[in-house]
Amino acid sequence: MSTQKGQTADLGDAIWRASRRSQANGACVEVVDGFPGTVPVRDSKQPHRVLLIPTAAWRALISHLRA
């Protein structure tokens, strides 16, 4: 379970995915789809530490990175 400002997410059965552009060296940012209003994000080297990022903020970040 992970929390953010009172928000919790049960990530026990989560299916984590990394970017198709990630290398096979185990240094990946991984995300989980399907959590309403939030995007769970973690570092594959530290999978027990999870950030819960609001969906709007995640979309803005991805849009900025793609620009």
HUMOPE-V965979 format. One record per backbone hydrogen bond with DSSP energy under -0.5 kcal/mol. CO is the residue of the C=O (numbers start at 1). NH is the residue of the N-H. Records with the same first field share a line. If there is no record, write none. Layout:
# HUMOPE-V965979
CO=NH / NH
This chain:
# HUMOPE-V965979
2=9
4=7
7=4
9=2 / 11
11=14
14=16
17=31
19=22
23=26
26=28
28=30 / 44
29=19
30=42
31=17
34=36
35=38
37=55
39=53
40=32
41=51
42=30 / 44
43=46
44=47
46=43 / 49
48=50
49=43
51=41 / 53
53=39
54=58
55=59
56=60
57=61
58=62
59=63
60=64
61=65
62=66
63=67
